[in-house]
Amino acid sequence: MYNTVLNLKGLFMSELLRTSLYDEHKKLNARNVSFCGWEMPVQYESIIKEHDACRNNAALFDISHMGEFFFSGDITTSGVNESVTQDLIKLPVGKCKYGFLLNENGGIIDDLIIYKLSEDRLMFVVNAARREIDFKTIKSRLKSGDFKDKSFEISKIDIQGPNSKNILQKFISDNLDEFKYFGFKESLFDGFDCIVSRTGYTGELGFELYMANDKAKAVWKKLLDGGALPAGLGARDLLRLEMGYSLYGNELNEQTTPLEANLSMFVKFDTNFVGKDILIKQKEEGVKKIVLPFRTNSRRAPKHGNDIIQNGKVIGEVTSGAYSPSLGYGIGLGFFDTKKFDKSQKFEVKDTRGSIEVELDTLPFLKK
């Protein structure tokens, strides 16, 4: 599971985790990179080719680095419902919700998806880099119930794209036509247990699959043989940006609230949760910064960390940016200072080559 590599930046040896599919990636000549403590494929042949496969056919992603926690107990009295910004009591069995784990200042410890497996069982899917702090935080807020981290027992494979349902249906016991968006079932893949979820991070029709590690290679090979193209983290990042989906560490962090991230729709204010008082105050007084989408008028793309300039003054910073193959121009997300930014006036992004003229846009960038 572990791989010893040279960390050139720190000039010391460190260990990177490998997923159960590492050997399969190697056979496919994947270009691997260090990502959140894991050795992960960033691309196989080409980021653009893998992006296009997802938009036009089906792409297959190994996302096994993400974490999975399991809770069992009374959701109403255990404290688990107050640990996140969604109402897990009212969440129907067989449905999942996107929400946040907040600190006492309303800052985002992590964004996560919670699955209602039964009336007294939940699965939390969390970001790899935040797994340890997430588990420690949620556990500290529980008054009862059983809470386990099974991240290293489970593999996660995503199949995304307009042809994903047709490929996956050959192996799944349930009728995929019956799956609603953000619905899931504890199903069978070719005879063995597998959670199948109608979710994804690409904006396309797609499914996310959770299975025991020793079943991952069989799932991967069958879906590739069925016509899906392997895709790496590079294509996944480009696909999510075209939809305007936030990325932890870019748009989201512990110093940013859901309101500042422009994601208040994923906060249930009629429930109690840690950090709620801060968010209510922000609703009343307004936020000092906010994430907004923008586009360029050319193929030039904004980059993470670029300054956003208006009237010669820095009024924000780019959090995510790229050239969009689907749209033919650059797109980006960034933090804007709400007191300094004037929406009625032009603004620009400054990079090493000079200035890029940009304008506000609406999400998703790619209108389906």
C-alpha positions in Angstrom: 0.0 0.0 0.0 2.9 2.4 0.7 5.5 3.8 -1.7 8.7 5.5 -0.7 9.5 8.5 -2.9 11.8 11.5 -2.8 10.1 14.7 -1.7 12.3 17.1 -3.7 10.8 20.2 -2.1 11.5 19.1 1.4 14.6 17.1 0.5 13.5 14.1 2.7 11.9 10.7 2.1 8.1 10.4 2.6 5.6 7.7 2.1 2.7 8.0 -0.4 -0.3 5.8 -0.2 -1.4 3.8 -3.2 -4.9 2.7 -4.1 -5.9 -0.8 -4.9 -5.8 0.1 -8.6 -2.1 1.3 -8.6 -1.0 -1.7 -10.7 -3.8 -1.1 -13.2 -2.8 2.5 -13.6 0.8 1.4 -14.2 -0.3 -0.9 -17.0 -2.1 2.0 -18.6 1.1 4.1 -18.5 -0.6 6.7 -16.2 1.4 9.7 -15.2 1.2 9.7 -11.4 1.6 12.7 -9.0 1.6 13.2 -5.3 -1.9 14.3 -4.2 -3.1 14.7 -0.6 -0.6 12.0 0.6 -1.5 9.6 -2.2 0.2 8.6 -5.5 -2.6 9.3 -8.0 -2.9 9.3 -11.8 -3.2 12.9 -13.1 -3.5 11.7 -16.7 -3.1 8.7 -19.0 -2.9 9.9 -22.7 -4.2 13.4 -22.5 -6.2 15.6 -20.2 -8.2 17.0 -23.1 -8.9 13.5 -24.5 -10.1 12.3 -21.1 -12.2 15.5 -20.6 -13.8 14.9 -24.0 -14.5 11.2 -23.2 -16.5 12.3 -20.1 -18.4 15.0 -22.0 -19.2 12.8 -25.0 -19.0 9.1 -23.9 -17.8 7.8 -20.6 -14.8 8.3 -18.4 -13.6 6.2 -15.5 -11.9 7.7 -12.4 -10.1 6.1 -9.5 -11.2 8.2 -6.5 -10.2 5.7 -3.8 -8.1 8.3 -2.0 -11.3 9.8 -0.5 -12.4 8.8 3.0 -15.5 6.9 4.2 -16.8 7.1 7.7 -19.8 5.0 9.0 -22.1 6.0 11.8 -24.7 3.8 13.5 -27.0 4.9 16.3 -29.8 7.4 17.0 -29.4 10.2 14.5 -31.8 12.5 16.5 -30.1 12.3 20.0 -26.5 11.3 19.2 -25.2 14.8 18.1 -24.4 13.6 14.6 -27.2 15.8 13.1 -25.6 18.9 14.7 -22.2 18.1 13.3 -23.0 19.1 9.7 -25.1 21.8 7.9 -27.7 19.3 6.5 -30.7 17.8 8.2 -29.9 14.1 8.5 -33.1 13.4 10.4 -35.3 14.4 7.5 -33.0 13.0 4.9 -34.8 10.0 3.3 -33.2 6.6 3.3 -31.6 6.0 0.0 -30.7 9.7 -0.6 -27.5 11.6 0.0 -26.8 15.3 0.6 -23.9 17.6 0.0 -23.0 19.8 3.0 -20.3 21.2 5.3 -18.5 20.3 8.5 -17.8 23.7 10.1 -15.7 25.0 12.9 -17.0 27.3 15.7 -16.2 30.4 13.5 -18.3 29.1 10.7 -15.2 28.2 8.6 -15.3 25.1 6.4 -13.4 22.2 7.9 -14.5 20.1 4.9 -17.2 19.7 2.3 -18.7 16.2 2.3 -21.5 14.0 1.2 -23.7 12.2 3.7 -25.5 9.0 2.7 -28.6 7.8 4.7 -28.1 4.0 4.6 -31.0 3.3 7.0 -32.9 5.2 9.8 -29.9 4.6 12.1 -26.9 4.3 9.7 -25.0 7.0 7.8 -21.9 7.0 5.5 -19.8 10.2 5.3 -17.6 10.7 2.2 -14.8 13.2 2.9 -11.8 14.7 1.2 -8.5 12.7 1.5 -6.5 15.6 2.9 -9.1 16.3 5.6 -9.9 12.7 6.6 -8.1 12.8 10.0 -9.4 16.1 11.2 -12.9 15.3 9.9 -13.0 12.1 11.8 -11.6 13.6 15.0 -14.1 16.6 14.8 -17.2 14.5 14.1 -16.3 12.0 16.8 -15.8 14.8 19.4 -19.3 16.0 18.7 -21.0 12.6 19.3 -22.7 11.8 22.6 -23.6 8.3 21.5 -23.5 5.8 18.6 -20.8 3.9 16.8 -18.5 5.8 14.5 -15.8 4.1 12.4 -13.3 5.2 9.7 -13.2 2.5 7.0 -11.4 4.6 4.4 -8.6 2.1 3.9 -11.1 -0.8 3.5 -13.1 0.8 0.6 -12.3 1.6 -3.0 -14.3 4.3 -4.9 -14.6 4.3 -8.7 -16.6 6.9 -10.6 -18.0 6.3 -14.1 -19.1 9.6 -15.6 -20.5 10.7 -19.0 -23.6 10.3 -21.2 -22.8 6.6 -21.9 -22.1 5.7 -18.3 -25.5 4.3 -17.5 -25.4 2.0 -20.6 -22.0 0.6 -19.7 -22.7 0.2 -15.9 -26.1 -1.4 -16.3 -24.6 -4.6 -17.7 -23.1 -5.3 -14.3 -25.6 -3.8 -11.8 -28.5 -5.8 -10.3 -30.8 -2.7 -10.0 -32.4 -0.8 -12.8 -30.3 2.4 -13.1 -33.2 4.2 -14.8 -34.8 4.3 -11.3 -31.9 6.1 -9.8 -32.7 9.8 -9.1 -30.0 12.4 -8.8 -28.4 12.1 -5.4 -30.1 8.8 -4.9 -28.2 5.5 -4.2 -28.7 1.8 -3.4 -26.8 -0.9 -1.7 -26.7 -3.0 -4.8 -24.7 -5.9 -6.5 -22.0 -5.5 -9.1 -21.6 -8.8 -10.9 -22.8 -10.6 -7.7 -20.9 -8.8 -5.0 -21.9 -6.0 -2.6 -21.4 -2.4 -3.9 -23.0 0.9 -3.1 -24.0 2.7 -6.3 -24.7 6.4 -6.2 -26.2 8.7 -8.9 -23.7 11.4 -8.1 -20.5 12.9 -9.5 -18.2 15.8 -9.8 -18.3 16.4 -13.5 -21.8 17.7 -14.4 -22.5 14.7 -16.5 -24.8 11.7 -16.1 -22.7 9.5 -13.9 -22.4 7.1 -11.0 -20.0 6.6 -8.0 -19.3 3.1 -6.8 -18.1 2.0 -3.4 -16.7 -1.5 -2.9 -14.3 -3.6 -0.9 -10.7 -3.1 -1.9 -10.3 -6.7 -3.3 -13.2 -6.1 -5.7 -11.9 -2.9 -7.2 -9.7 -4.4 -10.0 -12.6 -6.5 -11.3 -14.9 -3.4 -11.4 -12.2 -1.3 -13.1 -11.5 -3.9 -15.8 -15.1 -4.6 -16.6 -16.0 -1.0 -17.0 -13.0 -0.3 -19.2 -13.8 -3.4 -21.3 -17.4 -2.0 -21.5 -16.1 1.1 -23.2 -15.2 3.7 -20.6 -11.9 5.6 -21.0 -9.6 5.9 -17.9 -9.3 9.5 -16.8 -7.1 11.2 -14.2 -7.3 14.0 -11.7 -6.3 16.6 -14.4 -9.5 16.0 -16.4 -11.6 15.7 -13.2 -10.4 19.2 -12.1 -11.2 20.7 -15.5 -14.6 19.1 -15.6 -15.6 20.3 -12.2 -14.4 23.8 -13.0 -16.6 24.0 -16.1 -19.5 23.3 -13.8 -18.3 25.9 -11.2 -18.0 23.2 -8.5 -15.8 24.3 -5.5 -12.6 22.5 -4.6 -11.3 22.2 -1.0 -8.1 24.1 -0.6 -9.0 26.5 -3.4 -12.5 28.0 -2.8 -13.0 26.2 0.5 -10.9 26.4 3.7 -11.2 26.9 7.4 -11.1 30.7 7.0 -14.0 30.7 4.6 -17.7 30.2 5.5 -20.3 28.7 3.2 -21.8 32.2 2.6 -18.4 33.5 1.6 -18.0 30.5 -0.7 -21.4 31.5 -2.2 -22.8 28.1 -1.2 -25.4 29.0 1.4 -28.0 26.8 -0.4 -26.2 23.8 1.2 -26.9 25.1 4.7 -30.1 24.2 6.5 -30.6 27.2 8.8 -33.7 25.6 10.4 -31.4 23.1 12.1 -28.8 23.5 14.8 -25.2 23.1 13.8 -21.7 24.3 15.0 -21.0 27.7 13.6 -24.6 28.6 12.9 -24.5 31.9 14.9 -21.7 33.2 12.8 -23.5 32.4 9.6 -26.7 34.1 10.8 -24.6 37.2 11.6 -23.1 37.2 8.1 -26.6 36.9 6.6 -27.6 40.0 8.5 -24.5 42.1 8.1 -23.1 40.8 4.7 -19.8 39.1 4.0 -16.4 40.8 3.5 -15.4 38.5 0.7 -17.3 36.2 -1.8 -16.5 33.7 -4.5 -17.6 34.8 -7.9 -17.3 33.2 -11.4 -15.8 35.0 -14.3 -14.6 34.4 -17.9 -12.0 35.8 -20.2 -12.6 37.0 -23.8 -9.9 34.8 -25.3 -8.1 31.5 -24.9 -6.0 32.9 -22.2 -6.8 31.5 -18.8 -6.6 32.8 -15.2 -4.5 30.8 -12.9 -4.8 30.0 -9.2 -3.1 32.8 -7.2 -3.4 35.5 -9.8 -4.4 38.9 -8.6 -7.8 40.4 -9.6 -7.4 44.1 -10.4 -9.9 46.9 -10.7 -8.9 50.6 -11.2 -5.3 49.7 -10.5 -6.0 48.1 -7.1 -6.1 44.5 -6.0 -9.6 43.6 -5.2 -9.4 39.8 -5.2 -7.5 36.6 -6.0 -8.1 33.8 -8.4 -8.8 30.5 -6.6 -9.3 28.3 -9.7 -8.8 28.9 -13.4 -8.3 27.1 -16.7 -9.0 27.1 -20.4 -12.3 25.4 -21.1 -12.2 23.0 -24.1 -16.0 22.9 -24.1 -16.4 26.7 -24.3 -13.2 27.8 -26.1 -12.2 30.5 -23.6 -10.7 30.9 -20.1 -12.9 30.5 -17.0 -12.2 31.1 -13.3 -13.4 31.4 -9.8 -12.1 33.9 -7.3 -12.5 35.7 -4.0 -13.6 39.3 -4.4 -13.5 41.9 -1.7 -17.1 43.0 -1.4 -16.3 46.5 -0.3 -13.7 47.2 -3.0 -15.3 45.5 -6.0 -17.7 47.5 -8.2 -19.7 45.1 -10.4 -20.6 48.0 -12.8 -16.9 48.6 -13.7 -14.5 46.5 -15.8 -11.8 44.4 -14.0 -8.9 42.2 -15.0 -6.7 39.4 -13.9 -2.9 39.9 -13.8 -0.4 37.1 -14.6 3.3 37.0 -15.5 2.4 38.0 -19.1 0.4 41.0 -18.2 -3.3 41.6 -17.8 -6.2 39.5 -19.0 -9.6 41.2 -19.5 -12.3 39.3 -17.7 -16.0 39.7 -17.0 -18.4 38.2 -14.5 -20.3 35.1 -15.6 -23.0 32.8 -14.2 -22.7 29.2 -13.0 -22.5 26.6 -14.4 -20.1 28.0 -17.0 -21.1 25.1 -19.2 -24.8 25.3 -19.7 -26.2 21.9 -20.5 
